[in-house]
Amino acid sequence: MEKTTSKKSGNFVSATVGSRNHYPKGKAD
């Protein structure tokens, strides 16, 4: 369970960072 959560968190963070790069204004999450 912990490993799966870590992977999901990592993907979520990566997606968030990518979104921030694409949306400098800061799109509402």
C-alpha distance matrix in Angstrom:
0.0 3.8 5.5 5.2 6.2 8.6 10.0 10.6 12.2 14.2 15.4 16.3 18.2 20.0 20.9 22.2 24.2 25.6 26.6 28.3 30.2 31.4 32.1 33.7 34.8 31.3 30.4 29.2 25.4
3.8 0.0 3.8 5.5 5.1 6.1 8.7 9.9 10.4 12.2 14.2 15.1 16.3 18.2 19.7 20.7 22.3 24.1 25.3 26.6 28.5 30.0 30.7 31.9 33.2 29.7 29.3 28.2 24.6
5.5 3.8 0.0 3.8 5.4 5.0 6.3 8.7 9.8 10.5 12.4 14.1 15.3 16.5 18.3 19.8 21.0 22.5 24.1 25.6 27.0 28.6 29.7 31.0 32.7 29.4 29.0 28.4 24.8
5.2 5.5 3.8 0.0 3.8 5.4 5.2 6.2 8.6 9.8 10.6 12.2 14.2 15.3 16.4 18.1 19.9 21.0 22.3 24.2 25.7 26.8 27.9 29.6 31.1 27.7 26.9 26.2 22.5
6.2 5.1 5.4 3.8 0.0 3.8 5.4 5.1 6.0 8.5 9.8 10.3 12.1 14.1 15.0 16.1 18.1 19.7 20.6 22.2 24.1 25.4 26.0 27.5 28.7 25.2 24.5 23.6 19.9
8.6 6.1 5.0 5.4 3.8 0.0 3.8 5.5 5.0 6.1 8.6 9.7 10.4 12.2 14.0 15.1 16.3 18.1 19.7 20.8 22.5 24.2 25.0 26.2 27.8 24.5 24.3 23.8 20.3
10.0 8.7 6.3 5.2 5.4 3.8 0.0 3.8 5.4 5.0 6.2 8.5 9.8 10.5 12.1 14.0 15.3 16.3 18.1 19.8 21.1 22.4 23.7 25.3 27.1 24.0 23.5 23.4 19.9
10.6 9.9 8.7 6.2 5.1 5.5 3.8 0.0 3.8 5.4 5.1 6.0 8.5 9.8 10.4 12.0 14.1 15.1 16.1 18.1 19.8 20.8 21.7 23.5 25.0 21.6 20.8 20.3 16.7
12.2 10.4 9.8 8.6 6.0 5.0 5.4 3.8 0.0 3.8 5.4 5.0 6.1 8.5 9.7 10.3 12.1 14.0 15.0 16.3 18.3 19.8 20.3 21.6 23.0 19.6 19.3 18.8 15.3
14.2 12.2 10.5 9.8 8.5 6.1 5.0 5.4 3.8 0.0 3.8 5.4 5.1 6.1 8.5 9.8 10.5 12.2 14.1 15.3 16.6 18.3 19.5 20.6 22.6 19.6 19.6 19.9 16.7
15.4 14.2 12.4 10.6 9.8 8.6 6.2 5.1 5.4 3.8 0.0 3.8 5.4 5.0 6.0 8.4 9.8 10.4 12.0 14.1 15.2 16.3 17.7 19.5 21.5 18.5 18.0 18.4 15.3
16.3 15.1 14.1 12.2 10.3 9.7 8.5 6.0 5.0 5.4 3.8 0.0 3.8 5.5 5.1 6.0 8.6 9.8 10.3 12.2 14.2 15.2 15.8 17.5 19.0 15.7 15.0 15.0 11.7
18.2 16.3 15.3 14.2 12.1 10.4 9.8 8.5 6.1 5.1 5.4 3.8 0.0 3.8 5.4 5.0 6.1 8.5 9.7 10.4 12.3 14.2 14.8 15.8 17.6 14.5 14.8 15.2 12.4
20.0 18.2 16.5 15.3 14.1 12.2 10.5 9.8 8.5 6.1 5.0 5.5 3.8 0.0 3.8 5.4 5.1 6.1 8.5 9.8 10.6 12.3 13.9 15.2 17.6 15.0 15.2 16.4 14.1
20.9 19.7 18.3 16.4 15.0 14.0 12.1 10.4 9.7 8.5 6.0 5.1 5.4 3.8 0.0 3.8 5.5 5.0 6.0 8.6 9.8 10.4 11.8 13.8 15.8 13.2 12.6 13.7 11.4
22.2 20.7 19.8 18.1 16.1 15.1 14.0 12.0 10.3 9.8 8.4 6.0 5.0 5.4 3.8 0.0 3.8 5.4 5.0 6.2 8.7 9.8 10.0 11.5 13.1 10.1 10.0 11.1 8.9
24.2 22.3 21.0 19.9 18.1 16.3 15.3 14.1 12.1 10.5 9.8 8.6 6.1 5.1 5.5 3.8 0.0 3.8 5.4 5.0 6.3 8.7 9.6 10.2 12.7 10.5 11.5 13.4 12.0
25.6 24.1 22.5 21.0 19.7 18.1 16.3 15.1 14.0 12.2 10.4 9.8 8.5 6.1 5.0 5.4 3.8 0.0 3.8 5.4 5.1 6.3 8.4 10.1 12.9 11.2 11.5 13.9 12.8
26.6 25.3 24.1 22.3 20.6 19.7 18.1 16.1 15.0 14.1 12.0 10.3 9.7 8.5 6.0 5.0 5.4 3.8 0.0 3.8 5.4 5.0 5.7 8.2 10.2 8.2 7.8 10.4 9.7
28.3 26.6 25.6 24.2 22.2 20.8 19.8 18.1 16.3 15.3 14.1 12.2 10.4 9.8 8.6 6.2 5.0 5.4 3.8 0.0 3.8 5.4 4.9 5.4 7.8 6.1 7.6 10.3 10.4
30.2 28.5 27.0 25.7 24.1 22.5 21.1 19.8 18.3 16.6 15.2 14.2 12.3 10.6 9.8 8.7 6.3 5.1 5.4 3.8 0.0 3.8 5.5 5.8 9.3 9.0 10.4 13.7 13.9
31.4 30.0 28.6 26.8 25.4 24.2 22.4 20.8 19.8 18.3 16.3 15.2 14.2 12.3 10.4 9.8 8.7 6.3 5.0 5.4 3.8 0.0 3.8 6.2 8.9 9.0 9.3 12.8 13.4
32.1 30.7 29.7 27.9 26.0 25.0 23.7 21.7 20.3 19.5 17.7 15.8 14.8 13.9 11.8 10.0 9.6 8.4 5.7 4.9 5.5 3.8 0.0 3.8 5.4 5.5 6.0 9.8 11.2
33.7 31.9 31.0 29.6 27.5 26.2 25.3 23.5 21.6 20.6 19.5 17.5 15.8 15.2 13.8 11.5 10.2 10.1 8.2 5.4 5.8 6.2 3.8 0.0 3.8 5.3 7.9 11.3 13.0
34.8 33.2 32.7 31.1 28.7 27.8 27.1 25.0 23.0 22.6 21.5 19.0 17.6 17.6 15.8 13.1 12.7 12.9 10.2 7.8 9.3 8.9 5.4 3.8 0.0 3.8 6.3 9.3 11.9
31.3 29.7 29.4 27.7 25.2 24.5 24.0 21.6 19.6 19.6 18.5 15.7 14.5 15.0 13.2 10.1 10.5 11.2 8.2 6.1 9.0 9.0 5.5 5.3 3.8 0.0 3.8 6.3 8.4
30.4 29.3 29.0 26.9 24.5 24.3 23.5 20.8 19.3 19.6 18.0 15.0 14.8 15.2 12.6 10.0 11.5 11.5 7.8 7.6 10.4 9.3 6.0 7.9 6.3 3.8 0.0 3.8 6.2
29.2 28.2 28.4 26.2 23.6 23.8 23.4 20.3 18.8 19.9 18.4 15.0 15.2 16.4 13.7 11.1 13.4 13.9 10.4 10.3 13.7 12.8 9.8 11.3 9.3 6.3 3.8 0.0 3.8
25.4 24.6 24.8 22.5 19.9 20.3 19.9 16.7 15.3 16.7 15.3 11.7 12.4 14.1 11.4 8.9 12.0 12.8 9.7 10.4 13.9 13.4 11.2 13.0 11.9 8.4 6.2 3.8 0.0
